[in-house]
Amino acid sequence: MLVKDIMVRNVVTVSPFATIREAMQIMKHHGVKSLVVEKRHTHDAYGIITYTTILKTIVAEEGDIDLVNVYDVCSKPVITLSSELEIKHVARLMVNQGIRRIVVLNNNELEGIITMNDIVGAILTMTEDPPA
């Protein structure tokens, strides 16, 4: 099984210049726990912002989420990989490095995202289906 078989293709993104409040609103609206931070220009890298990042920022900034931009606190560059990679390698990387989500790129452009939950869900589905 390859990354492209289970990755999420409709990735929710956020501008690097959005405030933390705006990022939280986007997350709530789409029901996601992370956002891919868009590149500022062609040769820039993607970033990622998560619930955990936002919570740490709120604590550090004492709750003033309108003064901090996403770009200032996101993880960048984000770890990326190809959609043609086998899932077993991705799972090993995630477990060994403590990574929960990885951005999927094609020619340095956003193609999707894969999370630990996606991989576990695919494995569970495979174990539920009886062999033909």
N, C-alpha and C positions, 0 to 999 in steps of 0.2 A: 504494500500500500504506500502511496506517495502523498506528500504534503498536499498537492492539488486536489486529491480525492476527498479531503476532509476540512480544508481551510475555509474560513469565512471570507467570502469575496466582497461583500458589502461592508467595508470597513468604515466605521464612524471616525471622522477626523475633526480636528480643531485648528484654528489659526494659531500660530505661535504668539500673536499679539492679543489674543483673547484674555480676559481676566479669569482668575480661578472661579469666580462666581459663574461666568458664562460657560466654562468647562463643566462645572457641576450641573448646570441646567441641561446641557447637551447630553450628559451621561444619564440623567434622570429621564429625559424625553425618550431616549433610545433604549433604556434599560440595559446599559453596559457598565462595566467596571473600569474600563480604560478607554483612552482615545489616542489615536495616532496623531502626532503633532506634524502638521504640514511643513514642507521645506519652505524656506524663505526665498530661495532662488534655485535654479537648475542644478547647481553643483553643491548644494547644501545636503545635509543628512536629515532623515526623518527622526522624530523623537517619539516618546510615549509618556503619557501621564496617567496615573492610576489613582484609585481611591486612597491608597496608602500615601502616595506623594501628596495628595491634597490634604489629608488629615495632618501629616507632618507640617505642612505649610501653615495650616490654620493654627496649629499649636505655636509654631515659631513666630507667626505674625500676630498672635493674640486675636485671631478671628477676623482681621481686616482683609477679606478676600477680593476686594475691589481695587487694591493697590498693587497686587502682584500679577504679572502676566504669566501665561503658561510657559513661555520660552525660558523664563527665569528659573523654573523649578523642574522642568521635564527632564527625563533621562535621554541624553543625546550624545552620540549617535545611538540609536536603538540597535539591538542585535537583529540581524536579518539573515534570510536564507532563500534558497531557490525552491520553487514549487515542485521541482523534479527530484527532490531529496526523499529518501525512504524515511518513513515515520519512525522506524526503530532508532535511527541516528538522532532524530530530533528529540525523541523521548529521552534518550541517554544524555544528550546535552542539557535538556531541561532539568533532569533529576540531578546530574552531577554539578551543575552550576546554580541551582536554585532559581531557575527562570520559570515564570508562569505563562508568558506570552512572547511570541516572536513574530516579527513583521516579515511578510513574504514579498520579495521584490522581483521584478522582471525588467532587465535593462535599467536599473536604478529607479524604477517607477513602482508605486504601490500596486500590488496585485491582490493581497489578502493579509489575513492574520491567522495564526494558529495558537491555540491555548492548550494548556494541560487538560482542561475539561474536554476540549474537542478530541484529544487523543484517547482519554479514558472512555469517553462516550462511544468512539469508534470501536474500541476493544470490547466494550460491553455488548454492543450490537453484534459484533462478530461471534461472541460466545453464546448469544441467544439464538442465533440462526442455526438450525440443525444442518449438518453437511448434506449435500445433495447426492 
